[in-house]
Amino acid sequence: MIDRPALVRHLLIPTLVAVAALGALPGGAAHASTGASEEFTGPAGAPPNPSIWTHDVGGGGWGNGEQQVYTSSTSNARLDGRGHLVIEARREGDRITSARLTTRGHHAFRWGTIAARIQVPTGTGLHPAFWLLGADLEQVGYPESGEIDIMEFVNAGTSWHTALHGPTDTGTHWQLTRSGPFWGIAGAQFHTYAVHRAPGLIAMTIDDRVVSTFIPSMLPPRARWVFDKPMNVLLNLAVGGRWPGPVAPTTVFPKRMLVDWVRFIPNPAAAFNPVD
């Protein structure tokens, strides 16, 4: 059984202050070894910083058979001029557009903490997410790349969801999920969602409260642990599909996911102190 206080001590979860500029980080698959902060400063209507974020464009059936089409338009992803990133799902004629941003090709992260302060939208058919994919995705494909779902809410946002996705020893997909009732008001307030990574250990927190822990011995039979490597950050707002289900007539668009900041706090000591 996981000793959660010991887990927190092992990961050296720090106060999220006094971090360095994200522009100083190495790019690509090289993992960041210094602190980083993306505060989304800039004028209202400006696009996300292209030296940090790449748009995944396409959709209409991606992921869980989702309904939205991801674009690179500032109608779907922009700064609000008040220090927030806005990811907006919009109904445009007979389609719904949204945005999915990733640090792929710019910045990847390994040991330490990735955290984001986010206010999620709620409504039947909505699925906001903050997650990681292996920086080697384009080389090895999915699910070999691995996926860490740090924060997912669906529909009314009454429950939090976290998950790992990876390959079996035959290359098929496995998934391990954790979820529980959310004690806050996901759609009306900002909350801080984080993942803390060390060799052989992943933990997710909400407002510094540990909600999920994963170690290799917890994986299903024949599952492989592929998470001890650099990974890219993703932020998106999905709509419809098998999970969370179809959009209800009562879900009125546009819907906005607000991101106050994204921060990385390295823990290089973790590389020398693997968890058994």
N, C-alpha and C positions, 0 to 999 in steps of 0.2 A: 504493500500500500504506500502511495506517495505521501511523504511528509511535506505538507505544503509550506510551512514556515521555513523548513530547510531548503526547499526548492527556491523560495524567494531569495534566501541568503546566497545560495549557489549562483543564481543568475545575476546577483548584484544589481537588482532593479533600482535605478537611480531616479532622482528628481529630474524632471524633464526641463532643465534650464541650462544656460551657458553652453550651447552647442554651436559648432562651427558652421560656416556657410556651405550649402550643398554644392555650389559650384566648385569647391576645392576637392571634391571627391573624384577618385578614378572612375572611368566609365566602363561600359561593356561588361564582360563577365568577371573582371577583377573586383573582388569584394572590398567594400569600403572598410577602412580601418580607423577612420576618424569620425567624430560626431558630425551629424548633418541635420539641417533644418530647412524645410520648405514652408514659408509662412504666407504664401499667396498674396504678397503685396504687389500693388499695381493699380492702374486706373480701371474703373468699371468698364466692362465690355472687352477687356484685353483677353487674348487667348492664354491658356496655361503656358508656362515657360517652356519653349521647345528644346532647350538644352537639358531639360529634366524629364519631360513627358512626351511620349509618343501616343498618337491615337490609334487604337485598333478600329478599323473601319469595315463595316459589313454587317451581316446578321440576317434577321428574318428567318430564324430557325437555328441559331447558334445555341450552344450549351444545352439547356433543358428544353429545346424546341421553342425558344423564346420568340416573342412577337416583335420586339424592337429592332430597328436598324441603327447601328452605331455610325455616327458621322464625325467629321472633324470641324464642324461648324461651331462658331461661338454662340449660336442659338442653343447648343446642347452642352458646351463646356466653356466657361469663362470666369474671369475674376469679377467680383461684385464691387470692388473699390473700397471695401471695408475689411479687407484681410481674409476673405473667404474664396475658395473655389466653389463654383456652382456647377453641378452636374444635373442637367434638366432633361426630363422625359417630356416630349411634346407630341400632341396629336396633330399631324399635318396631312390633311385630306384623309385618305384611306390607310395611312400608315402611322406608326408611332416611331419617333426618332429619339435617340438618347446618346450617351457618350461612354466610352470605356478608355481609360487612360492607363498607361504602363510606363515604368522606367526602363523598359527593355531598350538596349542599345545605348543607354546613357549611364545608369547606375544600378549596381547589384549589391546585395548585402548578405552577410553571413552571421557570425557570432555577435550576439547582443540583442537589443530591443528595437523593434520597429513599432511605432505608435502613431495614432492619428486621432484627432479630436473631431468628431463628426456628429452632425444632426441628420438623421435619416428621415425620409418621407414615409408615410403610411398610406395604405389603401389597398383594397383587394386587387391582386395581380401585380403588386410591386415587389421588387427584390433587390435592394441595395446591398453592396458588398465591398469589403476591403480584404485583399488577399494577396498571396504570393505564388509565383510560378518559377520553376527552375530557370536560371539564366541560360541553360543549355537546351531550351525547348526546341530551337530551330535545328539543332544538331541531332538530338535523340528522339524528339517527338513526345507526344503525350500518350500514356501516363508516365513514361520513363522520367520525364522532367520533374515530376512531383508537383503537388499543389497543397498549399496551406491556406485554409479559409479562416481568417482571423475574426471576421465579423460578417454575419449574414442575418438579415431580418426579412420576413415575408409578411405580406398582408397587413394586419393590424399592428405588427411589431410587438406582440405580447411575450414572445419567446426569443432568446438569443440562440444562435446556431454557430458552431465551429466544426471544422472537419480537416482530415488529411485524406489525400488521394494519391495513389501510387501504383506501381506495377507489381504483379506477382512474378514468380520465377519463370513463368511461361510468357510474360509480357502482357497479360490481361489486366484489367483495371480492378483495383480494390478501393474501398472507401470506409473510413472510420469516423463516426460523427459523435458529437456531444451537443446537447441542447438543454435548456432549462427555462423556467419562467423568468421574465425580466422584471426586476424590482423597480426600475425607473420608468420614465416616459420617453420612449425612444424617439417618437416623432416630434416632441415639443421641446426637447432640450439637447444640448451637446453632451456627449459622453466620450471618454477616452478609451479606445480599443487598442490592444497591444498584443504582440507576440514576442516571446522571450526565447531565444534559441541558444543552445549549447550542444556539444557533440552528444548524440543519442538522447536528446531531450528537447521537447517543445512544450511551452505553456502559453495559454492565452489568458489575458486579464481584461476586465471591464472596470474602469475607474479604480485601478490598482487592486481589484479583487480577483484572485485566481479562480477561473471558471472551468478551465480544461487543462489537463496535462496528458502528454503522450510520450511513451518510450517504446523502443523496439519490441519488448516482450508483450506489449498490448496488441500487436498487429494480428490480423487474422492469419490462418495457416497459409504458408507459401508466399505471404506478402513480403516485399522487400522494402527496407528503409532507405530512402533516397534523398533525405532532407539535409544532410550535412554538407551543403555546398552553397555557393552564391545564388540568390534568388532575387527576382524583380518584384516590385510593388505594383499592384493594380487596384484601381478604384472604378466602380461602375454602378449604373442603375439599370437593371434588367426589368423587363415587363412581360408578364404572361408566361406561357409554357407549362410544362408538366409540374414544375414547382416554381412559383407559388400557385399556379392555376390561372384560369382566364381572368381578364380584366372585367370588373363589375361595372355596370352602368353608373353606380354611385361613385366610382373613382374618377374624379374630375381633374383633367390636365390643364396646365402643366404641373408636374411634380418635381420638386427640387431636393437634391441631396447637397448639403453644405459641408465643406471640409475647412476647418479652421487652420489646421497645420498637419504636417507629416514630419516625424522626427526619427532619427536613428541614433541610438546610444550604443557604441561598441563595447564589447566585453572581451578583449583579447585574451584575458586570463582563462576564459572558458575553454579555449583550445587546448590548454594544458591540464584541465581538470574535468575530464569526461565523467558523465554520470554512469554508474554501473547499471 
